[in-house]
């Protein structure tokens, strides 16, 4: 059964991706596994009670499991309980793509757009630095998500996020010709690139954990270092204005200090990058929520302030003049 088909009191059996697995205990020291299972249509929390010592060692994030379970409503949200569960085997004939939501554009097409964008850069230093950095993660761009849960959190989501931002930049540069197109698009290509260093499990299109390097440094500082490495590789002085500009775009792209940017955007292209990033990430989160939910009001949407989105409908025929 697909997760999107589940409802209160549903009994189900099927194969699912174990998106997360955490061993927990109740106040009376009763151990259980707090899980989240997923398929290409969505995800649902899953509780596994009365576990054995072997169960504690068997289940981990990123594996495929066969689950027999029941669904119930808890605090107005659906959750499931395990009746029986086992790890899937190669003989079950599954493919990871059956369980992971994917970007609506094929990964190879997204990568082709990214590479074409780099080929069109006019400034040789910009082209060299961006090509150096993107070249390190070409394969990972075919699968990695852009986030753990908030936006573009699916297979090839990072490449899809980059390409959608490039589309916005095309329009913005035509409308605002004072913007340096090479610099803005280079910032878009670089800004989240090192999430591939920050995320565990990205090859499967999900984030199971953050890496030690990701926790200690973060993707912003890692790509900032990559820009320096690229400059040194191509004998470009690290204080060159091109290097400084690219580093500034990366360091400021979260827009505010409280959002994790070490500095505030202070170049026109940096201001544009921060706004494009914010717009695409928030609108994608809204789109994903609307597509995965038929309710009139969606609450607790973390990506937007207020966390609430309404879906209003009307009869278009009645809206016509004279209707």
C-alpha positions as CSV (number, residue, x, y, z in Angstrom):
1,X,0.0,0.0,0.0
2,X,1.2,3.5,-0.8
3,X,1.6,5.9,2.1
4,X,-0.6,8.5,0.5
5,X,-3.4,5.9,0.5
6,X,-3.2,5.3,4.3
7,X,-5.9,6.6,6.6
8,X,-7.1,6.1,10.2
9,X,-7.6,2.4,11.0
10,X,-5.8,1.3,7.8
11,X,-4.1,-2.1,7.9
12,X,-1.2,-2.3,5.4
13,X,1.6,-4.5,4.2
14,X,4.4,-3.4,1.9
15,X,8.0,-2.4,1.3
16,X,9.2,1.0,2.5
17,X,12.4,3.0,3.0
18,X,13.4,3.3,6.7
19,X,14.0,7.1,6.6
20,X,15.0,7.3,10.3
21,X,15.4,4.9,13.2
22,X,15.9,5.9,16.8
23,X,16.0,3.7,19.9
24,X,13.9,5.2,22.7
25,X,12.4,4.1,26.0
26,X,9.3,5.0,28.0
27,X,9.3,6.2,31.6
28,X,9.1,2.6,32.8
29,X,12.1,1.7,30.7
30,X,10.2,-0.1,28.0
31,X,12.3,0.1,24.8
32,X,10.9,0.8,21.4
33,X,12.0,1.9,18.0
34,X,10.8,5.4,16.8
35,X,10.8,5.1,13.0
36,X,9.8,7.0,9.9
37,X,9.0,5.0,6.8
38,X,8.7,6.5,3.3
39,X,7.9,5.7,-0.3
40,X,7.7,7.9,-3.3
41,X,4.3,9.3,-2.2
42,X,5.2,10.4,1.3
43,X,6.2,9.3,4.8
44,X,4.6,8.4,8.1
45,X,5.9,7.9,11.7
46,X,6.1,4.2,12.8
47,X,6.4,2.8,16.3
48,X,7.9,-0.6,16.8
49,X,7.0,-1.9,20.3
50,X,8.2,-5.0,22.2
51,X,11.5,-5.1,20.4
52,X,14.2,-7.7,21.0
53,X,17.9,-7.2,21.4
54,X,18.3,-8.3,17.8
55,X,15.8,-5.8,16.6
56,X,17.9,-3.0,18.2
57,X,20.8,-4.1,16.0
58,X,18.9,-4.9,12.8
59,X,17.2,-1.7,11.8
60,X,18.9,1.5,10.7
61,X,18.3,4.6,8.6
62,X,18.5,4.1,4.8
63,X,17.5,0.4,4.6
64,X,14.4,-1.1,3.0
65,X,12.0,-3.0,5.2
66,X,8.9,-5.0,4.7
67,X,6.2,-3.9,7.2
68,X,2.9,-5.2,8.3
69,X,1.2,-2.6,10.4
70,X,-1.8,-0.5,11.4
71,X,-2.5,3.2,11.1
72,X,-4.2,5.4,13.7
73,X,-4.8,9.0,14.4
74,X,-2.7,10.6,17.2
75,X,-2.9,14.3,18.0
76,X,-4.7,14.8,14.7
77,X,-1.8,13.2,12.7
78,X,-1.5,9.8,11.2
79,X,1.1,7.4,12.7
80,X,1.6,3.6,12.2
81,X,2.4,0.7,14.5
82,X,4.4,-2.4,13.6
83,X,2.6,-5.8,13.7
84,X,5.6,-7.5,11.9
85,X,8.7,-6.2,10.2
86,X,11.8,-7.6,8.5
87,X,14.7,-6.3,6.5
88,X,14.2,-6.6,2.7
89,X,16.6,-8.8,0.8
90,X,17.9,-8.7,-2.8
91,X,15.5,-11.5,-3.7
92,X,12.6,-9.1,-3.0
93,X,13.4,-7.3,-6.2
94,X,13.1,-3.7,-5.1
95,X,14.7,-0.5,-6.4
96,X,15.6,2.5,-4.2
97,X,13.7,4.7,-6.7
98,X,10.5,3.0,-5.7
99,X,10.7,4.5,-2.3
100,X,12.2,7.9,-2.7
101,X,10.5,11.0,-4.0
102,X,12.4,12.4,-6.9
103,X,12.8,15.8,-8.6
104,X,10.3,16.2,-11.4
105,X,13.1,16.7,-13.9
106,X,15.5,13.8,-14.7
107,X,18.8,14.2,-12.9
108,X,20.8,13.9,-16.1
109,X,18.9,16.8,-17.6
110,X,19.5,18.9,-14.5
111,X,23.2,18.2,-14.6
112,X,23.3,19.1,-18.3
113,X,21.7,22.5,-17.5
114,X,24.3,23.2,-14.8
115,X,27.2,22.3,-17.1
116,X,25.7,24.4,-19.9
117,X,25.5,27.4,-17.5
118,X,29.1,27.0,-16.6
119,X,30.1,26.8,-20.3
120,X,28.4,30.1,-21.0
121,X,30.4,32.1,-18.4
122,X,32.3,35.0,-20.0
123,X,34.7,35.6,-17.2
124,X,37.6,33.0,-17.3
125,X,38.3,33.1,-13.5
126,X,34.7,32.6,-12.6
127,X,34.4,29.7,-15.1
128,X,37.6,28.0,-13.7
129,X,36.6,28.4,-10.0
130,X,33.0,27.2,-10.5
131,X,34.1,24.3,-12.8
132,X,36.6,23.2,-10.2
133,X,34.0,23.1,-7.4
134,X,31.2,21.6,-9.4
135,X,33.6,19.0,-10.8
136,X,34.1,17.6,-7.3
137,X,30.5,16.7,-6.9
138,X,29.2,16.0,-10.4
139,X,28.1,12.4,-9.5
140,X,26.5,13.4,-6.2
141,X,24.4,16.1,-7.9
142,X,22.6,13.3,-9.6
143,X,21.1,12.2,-6.3
144,X,21.6,14.5,-3.3
145,X,18.7,16.4,-1.8
146,X,18.9,20.1,-0.9
147,X,17.7,19.6,2.7
148,X,16.8,17.0,5.3
149,X,13.1,18.0,5.5
150,X,12.3,21.6,4.8
151,X,12.7,22.0,1.1
152,X,13.8,20.0,-2.0
153,X,14.3,17.0,0.4
154,X,14.2,14.3,-2.3
155,X,16.3,12.6,-4.9
156,X,18.2,15.1,-7.0
157,X,16.6,17.9,-5.0
158,X,19.9,19.8,-4.8
159,X,20.4,20.0,-8.6
160,X,16.7,20.8,-9.0
161,X,17.0,23.7,-6.5
162,X,20.0,25.1,-8.3
163,X,18.3,24.9,-11.7
164,X,15.1,26.6,-10.5
165,X,17.2,29.4,-9.0
166,X,19.1,29.7,-12.3
167,X,15.7,30.2,-14.1
168,X,14.8,33.0,-11.7
169,X,18.2,34.6,-12.2
170,X,17.7,34.6,-16.0
171,X,14.5,36.7,-15.6
172,X,16.0,38.9,-12.9
173,X,19.1,39.7,-14.9
174,X,17.0,40.8,-17.9
175,X,14.8,42.9,-15.6
176,X,17.8,44.3,-13.6
177,X,20.7,44.6,-16.1
178,X,22.9,46.2,-13.5
179,X,23.4,42.7,-12.0
180,X,26.5,40.8,-13.1
181,X,25.0,37.6,-14.6
182,X,28.2,35.6,-14.3
183,X,28.6,36.4,-10.7
184,X,25.0,35.8,-9.7
185,X,24.8,32.5,-11.5
186,X,28.2,31.4,-10.1
187,X,26.8,32.1,-6.6
188,X,23.7,30.0,-7.3
189,X,25.9,27.1,-8.5
190,X,28.2,27.3,-5.5
191,X,25.9,28.3,-2.6
192,X,24.7,24.9,-1.5
193,X,27.2,22.7,-3.3
194,X,28.9,21.4,-0.2
195,X,25.7,19.9,1.2
196,X,27.1,16.8,-0.3
197,X,29.8,17.0,2.4
198,X,27.3,17.9,5.1
199,X,24.7,15.1,4.6
200,X,24.9,11.4,5.2
201,X,22.7,9.2,3.0
202,X,22.4,11.6,0.1
203,X,23.2,9.0,-2.5
204,X,19.7,7.6,-1.8
205,X,18.1,11.0,-2.0
206,X,17.5,11.3,1.8
207,X,19.5,12.8,4.7
208,X,19.9,10.1,7.4
209,X,22.3,12.2,9.5
210,X,24.7,15.1,9.3
211,X,28.4,14.2,8.9
212,X,30.9,15.0,11.5
213,X,32.5,17.4,9.0
214,X,29.1,18.9,8.3
215,X,28.4,19.5,12.0
216,X,31.8,20.9,12.7
217,X,32.2,23.2,9.6
218,X,28.9,23.4,7.7
219,X,28.4,23.6,4.0
220,X,28.9,27.4,3.9
221,X,32.5,27.3,5.3
222,X,33.4,24.2,3.3
223,X,32.5,25.7,-0.1
224,X,34.2,28.9,0.9
225,X,37.4,26.8,1.4
226,X,36.8,25.1,-2.0
227,X,36.8,28.5,-3.7
228,X,40.2,29.3,-2.1
229,X,41.5,25.9,-3.2
230,X,40.3,26.5,-6.8
231,X,42.0,29.9,-6.8
232,X,45.3,28.4,-5.6
233,X,45.0,25.6,-8.1
234,X,44.8,28.1,-11.0
235,X,47.3,30.6,-9.6
236,X,44.6,33.2,-8.9
237,X,45.5,35.4,-5.9
238,X,43.2,34.6,-3.0
239,X,42.6,38.4,-2.6
240,X,41.5,38.8,-6.2
241,X,38.2,40.6,-6.4
242,X,36.6,37.6,-8.2
243,X,37.6,35.3,-5.4
244,X,36.4,37.7,-2.8
245,X,33.1,38.3,-4.6
246,X,32.4,34.6,-4.9
247,X,33.2,33.9,-1.3
248,X,31.0,36.8,-0.2
249,X,28.0,35.4,-2.1
250,X,28.5,32.0,-0.5
251,X,29.1,33.4,3.0
252,X,26.0,35.7,2.9
253,X,23.5,33.6,1.0
254,X,21.3,32.8,4.1
255,X,20.6,36.5,4.2
256,X,20.7,37.1,7.9
257,X,23.3,36.5,10.7
258,X,20.6,34.6,12.7
259,X,20.0,32.3,9.8
260,X,23.6,31.2,9.8
261,X,25.3,33.7,7.4
262,X,28.7,34.8,8.7
263,X,28.2,38.2,6.9
264,X,25.2,40.1,5.5
265,X,24.7,40.4,1.7
266,X,26.6,43.6,0.6
267,X,27.0,43.1,-3.1
268,X,24.0,43.5,-5.5
269,X,24.4,40.0,-6.6
270,X,24.6,38.7,-3.0
271,X,21.3,40.5,-2.2
272,X,19.7,38.9,-5.3
273,X,21.1,35.5,-4.4
274,X,19.7,35.5,-0.9
275,X,16.3,36.6,-2.1
276,X,16.2,34.0,-4.9
277,X,17.3,31.2,-2.5
278,X,14.6,32.2,0.0
279,X,11.9,32.5,-2.6
280,X,12.6,29.2,-4.2
281,X,13.1,27.2,-1.0
282,X,9.8,28.6,0.5
283,X,7.7,28.2,-2.6
284,X,9.0,24.7,-3.1
285,X,8.1,23.8,0.5
286,X,4.6,25.2,-0.1
287,X,4.2,23.3,-3.4
288,X,5.3,20.0,-1.8
289,X,2.9,20.5,1.1
290,X,0.0,21.2,-1.2
291,X,0.7,18.3,-3.4
292,X,1.0,15.9,-0.5
293,X,-2.1,17.1,1.3
294,X,-5.8,17.5,0.3
295,X,-6.9,19.5,3.4
296,X,-8.1,23.0,3.1
297,X,-5.6,24.3,5.7
298,X,-2.1,23.0,6.1
299,X,-0.6,23.9,9.5
300,X,2.9,23.7,11.0
301,X,4.7,24.3,7.8
302,X,8.2,25.0,9.1
303,X,9.5,26.7,5.9
304,X,7.2,29.7,6.3
305,X,6.6,32.1,9.1
306,X,3.2,31.4,10.7
307,X,3.4,27.8,9.3
308,X,-0.1,27.9,7.8
309,X,-1.2,27.7,4.2
310,X,-4.8,27.7,3.0
311,X,-6.1,26.1,-0.2
312,X,-9.1,28.1,-1.4
313,X,-11.2,26.9,-4.3
314,X,-14.1,28.5,-6.2
315,X,-16.3,27.9,-9.2
316,X,-14.5,29.6,-12.1
317,X,-17.7,29.6,-14.2
318,X,-19.5,31.7,-11.6
319,X,-16.6,34.2,-11.7
320,X,-17.1,35.0,-15.3
321,X,-18.9,38.2,-16.2
322,X,-22.6,37.5,-16.6
323,X,-22.2,34.1,-15.1
